[in-house]
């Protein structure tokens, strides 16, 4: 059983193997960028938006609203990062329904790369927000004894992100493959539909957690170590001091 | 389950490239477009607000103007009504005065006409009465009125002979005045009668068209009148009474 698309070498360029993960990632990137370029060309303020532009505006504004509810401020750079995470993972997981398409998120290399990106982005956003000294000071708070634990906690967050996403996507693919061999007619369809739902949920969770981590780093830098951020809720407004992840 | 580190590095590069590409082709255009549209909407809303303020100001101005015009219109109407009432009162007073004046003129005219008619009636009546008397006297007694007057006067003067002579004093002439010339027989009768009463006086006959029918004798400071004046006056009085009774009975 094929568990990861990393092992599928589609072609080689100058002896460099291109596996399905990279190629499928390029396909997803081409789709995202191509649709964006087509829709957003020749934008004019005095012309009412068409349905495609309206759809993109709804998506972008929803992302922006979610992120602003977490960060409690206008943070476009965070939105570029977390929004791209969401769109990439969501489209990748949605393309699970395309026969023969292996989503890149089913590769531990991809999820590890995304988790590593988050792991690097968190201190970068924190340093950019409050400066290097203030960011590093949070590792020795409330006392210097906590330094190793804070470092371990920082890395464990990235690892958990990567494993969570990989596990969910890969498990959906594996379950679909197993059910396909057991009952090839009905269950794989149901499991694929369930996979669409869990894929969107995973994209949401991954990007929201990344936003929360970044917001945590920037908020600590700005408010001298007081951790206060919230998980957005669809039906209720966020409460201050809500559950921390 | 393994991690291909080359793939990880490639995916990191892919992801960073995707972030930049989406930032370039998705987020910025969309968000800038939204901001521009919101700015455009805000600008239009501001313009609409300004236009609404101007419209409200214009509305208030026109409303004040309308109120002012209505007030002025009321004042003009009241003034016009007052002036028209004054004009009407003046015209009515003038018309009333004219009417009263015309009524007075008319009454005066009527009174004049009435007086003229009555005097004409009296004159013609008295003339007719005198004519009838003359005719009746001539038809029944074959005598003129003047002859009858002269004859009757002679009988009435005899008892007054002394008083008449005393009144004549030293007068040498007696004057007999009639409206119409006396017939010769009447003159002679009058001369013979007066010669008996006043032998020293000569007699002269004159006429006066303004005098009533009859005879007036003047000698010295005395005057004896024997005319139909009293009868005419009585006739007039009776005629007046009759007309007054007729007019009151008609009223």
Interface residues (C-beta under 8 A of the other chain):
Chain A: X3 X4 X6 X19 X21 X22 X25 X26 X29 X32 X33 X36 X37 X40 X43 X45 X46 X49 X53 X56 X57 X60 X61 X64 X76 X79 X80 X81 X83 X84 X85 X87 X88 X104 X107 X108 X109 X110 X112 X113 X114 X116 X117 X170
Chain B: X1 X2 X3 X4 X5 X7 X8 X9 X10 X11 X12 X14 X15 X16 X17 X18 X19 X21 X22 X23 X25 X26 X27 X29 X30 X31 X32 X33 X34 X36 X37 X39 X40
